[in-house]
């Protein structure tokens, strides 16, 4: 009887020891290692779609990986994340995979049917150019910039976002600030200042007309293309027209930081600092600094968060910290670090081998349409990885 009890005890000790060893190994991994392990899982999960008309993983729908075509606005984030992983790990495997996924975006450079070319081409080919000196990629960037500029309405001073419809004549969304970086890059490559000037005009018009006194922004403005008059101020993805949709505030912050980086015009730096202040000091911001999907949405235990808005904000704040005086620099870095710390653990960071391979959980895509609620999103992962890159580069 004693021998049996001893055997049971020894077996239990071995089992517990093995279990503790497994947990310890995963816990001891860095966030970058965990992210790479997750994307290894995502890569193998999605590779069977690569030769289809829906090669790019975007999210999870009904518990399964959901992929989209290259004309989807999120298509550039998957190759972009692989470029970010290459930057973080220096593992040539990620570079090779990034090249393969980037090159299937080739036809998008000619597409004039969207304003999202900065996301689609900038995050794929634009990131490729950070690691490769390739003239063919430069040509893609310039052509994509030409396609984007085709949507510019000179009398209104804006790049039209969505196409005209029954509701809006010329809708412009705050997200459009994110597409201007590609225009600056195209000017550097080509020497053609047209792209630069369009970016300036769009940013100035948006700054003058899209923002409220507290430096929160509307989501959608409708312009008269002949007079430049604002016809409507609405939302599409926020709680209501007058609310501050969380991801929209992050887009605006990031966009004006880019504007300052590329022009060194102090008005863009001031705008960035004011938007950052709105975000950082909002009374509805949770303790872990991961915002609810809209800063003005009623808060209950079921109100969804938006990890994507948090990741974008963290990445933006790291860059903004490099342009300001000491007190603000420390405040921005501290907040960005806090956001990354929250995203780097439960409940936001997925366990390895789960979440279909996506890194982050708990993002919100389009709450009013009940679309992509409390799910992973490829752009949340992209900006999380970019924020990790910027955090690492600041420590060096």
N, C-alpha and C positions, 0 to 999 in steps of 0.2 A: 504493500500500500504506500509506504514511504517512497519507494523507487518511482512509482507512478506519479506521485505528487511532485517529486523532484524533477521528473521529466517534463511535466506540465509547466512547472515554474521556469525551467531552462528554456523551453520552447517559447514561452511568453516573453522572456527577456530578449531572446534573439529576434522575435517578431517586432517587439517594441523598438529594439535597437535599429533594425532595418528601416522601420517606418520613420523613426527620427532622422536617420541618415538621409532618406529621400527628401524629407521636408527641409532639412538643413541645407542640402545641396541646392535646392531651388531658391531658398531664402538667401543663400550666399551669393547668388548670381547678381550682377549689376543690372540696373534697369535696361541698359543698352543690350546686354546679353539676353535678357528676357524678351525684349522687343525683337531682336534678331531671331530668336527661337520661334516666336510667334509667327513672324513673317516667313520663316522656313515652312511652317505648317500652312500658311495661307498660300504660299507659292505652289506647293504641291496640290493643294486643294483646288486652285484655280487654273493650273496649267492646261488641263483638258479643254478649257474654253478658249485658249489662246488663238486657235485657228478658226474660231467661230465668228459670228457677227456680234458677239457679246463677250469680248475678251477680258474686260476690266472688272475686278471685284469692287463692289460699292458698299454693300451692307448685308444684313441678314433679313430675309423675309420668310415668315412662317417656319422659322427654325433652320432655314437652309441658306447657303451662300447665294447671294443675288449679284449677278454680273450685268454689265451694261456695255453698250457699243461705244465706239470712239467718238461719236457725236454727242454723247451725254456730257453735261458740263463738268462732271467729276472725273472724266476719263484720264486726265493728266496726273492725278494724285497717286495712282498706283506706281507708275514708273518713277514719279518724283520721290515717293517714299523709299524706293530701292536706291535712288541716288543718295538720299539722306543716310541710309544704312551704310552705303559704301563710304561716305564721308566719316561716319561714326566708327566703322570697324576696319576700314582699309582692306576689306576682304574682296578680292577680285571677283568672286562669285557674284556678289551683288552688283558690281559694275557690269558684268556680262549680261545679267538678267535685266538690268536697267536699260542697257542698250537695246536689247531685243524688244522690250515693251515700248521704249521710246519710238523706235522706228515704225511701229505699226500705227503711230499717230500721224504719219506723213501727210495724208490727204487733208488733214484739218487746216493746214496753213492756207488753203484756198477758200475756206468756208466763211461766207459773209453773213450767215444766218444767225449769228450769236455774238454777244459781247464778251463771252466767257473764254475767249482765246488766250487771255493771260493765264488763266488756270490751266487750260488744256495744253497749250504749247509752251508757255513760260515755265510750268512746273515739270515738264518732260524735257524738251529740248533746251530750255533755259538752264535747268540744273545740269544737263549733260555738258554744257559749255563751261561750267565751273571746273570740270575734271578732264575735259578733252578739248584740244584745239582742232576743231574740225570745220572747215569752210562750208561744207554741205549743211551742217546744223545752223550755222549763221544765216545762210540763205533762207532756211525755213523760218527762222525768227523774223527776218525782215519781211518775208511774204505774209506771214501771219499778222504782222503789224499793219501792213497795207490792207489786209482784209478787215481788221478791226477799225481802222480809220474810215473805211467805207461807210460806217454807221454814224460818223460824226455829222451833227447838224449845226453848221456854222452860225446860223442866226440865233440859235438857242445856246450855243457854246457847250454842247454836251454830246457824248457818245450815247446813242440810243441803246437801251438794254433790250427789253423784249420787243417783239414786233407789235405794230399797232393792232388794236383789237376794239371791241365794242365798248370797253371800259376806259381805255387810255389811247390818246393820240401818239404820244412819244414818252413812254414810261422809262424812267431812269432810276435804278435802284442803287442803294449805298454800296452794295457788293461791287459795283463797277469800278470803285477806287482800286480794287485789287488787280485790275487788268492794265493799269497804267505803267507798271514796272517794265512790262515787255516793250512798251513804246520807247522808254528811255534806252533800253538795251539795243533796240533797233537803230536808234540814232547813233549810238556809239559804234555799231557795226558798219552802218552805211554812210554815216556823215550827213544824212538827210534830216534836217531839223524839223520837218513837218511833223514827225511823230512826237518830238519833244514839245512842240508848240500846242498840239492837240491835247497832250497830257496836262499841260499847264491850264489851258482853257477849261477843260472838264473839271479839274480839281478846284479851280477858282469859282466856277459856277456852283459846284456842289457845296463848297464851303459857305458861300453866300446864301444859298437857298435851301439847303437840305437840313440844316442844323437849327435847333431851338436855342433859347437863351442859356439853358443849362448845359449845352454842348452834347446833348443826346441828339440822335438823328432820326428823321423819318425813314421808313423803308423805301417807299415808292413816291416819286414826284412825277407828275404828268406835265409836259411842256408843250406849248404852242411852238411849232418849229419855225414859224414865220416871225413871231414877235419875241420869243423867248419867255413869254409870260408863263408863270406857274399856274396851271389849270386846277390841279388837285394835289393834295398831300395825303397819302394813304399808306396802308400796310397790306402786305400779302401774307407774310409768314409770322407777323407779330400778333400780340393779343388784341390790339385795337389801333386805330390810326394814330392816336396820340401817345402810344406807349413806346417803350424803348426795347425793341427786339434784341435779345442778347447777342446773337451772332452778328447782327448788323452793326452794333456798337464796336465789336471787335474788328470787323472789316474796315470801318472808318478809321479807327486808331492805327491799324497797320498801314492803311493806304497813305495817310498823311505823314507817317514816319518815312515811308519811301519817298514821298515828295520832298521832304527836307533833305534826305540823303542825297538825292539826285540834283537838287537845285541850290541847297544851302540858304534858301529863303526863310528868314526867321518867322514869317507868318505861319508857315507850315509846322514849324517846331512848336510855336505857341498853340496852334490848333491841336497838335498831338498831345501836349501836356494837359490841355483842358479836357479833351476826351478821356484821357487816362484818369484824371481827377474824378470825372463823373462815374466811371466804372469802379474805381477803387474805393470810393466813399459812399456808394449807394447803400441805402438803408436796408434793402432787401437782399443784399449779397450774403449768402450763407457763410458760416464760420470757416469752412474749408476752402472758400473762395472759388468754388465751382458754381457758376450762376444758374438760376432757374432759366428756363427757355426764353422768358421775357422778364425784364426787370420790374415791370408793372403788373405782371400776372398775379392773381390771387394765390396766396401760398397755403397749401394744405399738405398733408403727408404724401399725397399722390402727385403733387406738382412736379413735372419732369425737369431734370437738370439738363444742361447742355455742355458736355465735356469738350465738344468741338470749339465752342466760344471761348472756353477757358484756355485751351491749347493755343488758339490764335492769339489771345491776349498775352499769354506768357511769352511767346516768341516775339511779339511786338515790343513788349516791355524790356526784354533783354537788349534789343537794338536801341530803343529810346534811351536807355540808361547811359549809352555811350556818347550821347550828345548833350548832356545836361550837367549842372554843377553837382557837387558832392552829395548834398542832402537828398536831392531828388534821385540821383544815381543810386544811392543806397536804398531808397524807398522802392524804386522800380525793380531793382535786382531782388530785394527781399520778397516783394509780392510775386514776381515771376518764379522765384525758388519755392515759395509756399504753394503756388498752383501746381508746379511740377511734382512737389512732394505729395500733394493730394492725389494727383493723377497716377502716381507711381505705386500706388497700393490699393487695396480693397477700399471701396467697392468698384473703383474705376478701372484698375489694371486687371486684365483677364489672366486667369491661370493658363500656363503653357498647355497648348493642345486643345483649348476650349475656344469659344467665341468665333468659330470657323477660321481662326488664325488672325483676326483683327486684334490690335493691341488694346484699345480702349473700349469700354462699355459706357452706356448712359449718355448718349448724345441725342439731340432732337433735330430732326430735319424740317418738317413742315407740320407744326401742331394744328393749325386751323383746318388742314385737310386730313388730319389724322394719319399722316404719312411719316414713316420712319421715326416713331416715338420710342425713346428709351432703347436705342439700338447702337451698334457700332457703325461708324461712318468712315469712309476712307480718308476724308479730309481731316477728321479729328486725328487720325494716326499721322498723317503727313505733317501737320503743324506741331504735334507732340514731338516727333523726331527732329524737326527743324529747331524747336526750342531746346532739345537736348544738345544739338550741335552748337547752338549759340551759347548755351550755358558752359559747355566744355571749352569753347574757344575763349570765353571770358576768364576762365580759371588759368589758362596757359600763361 
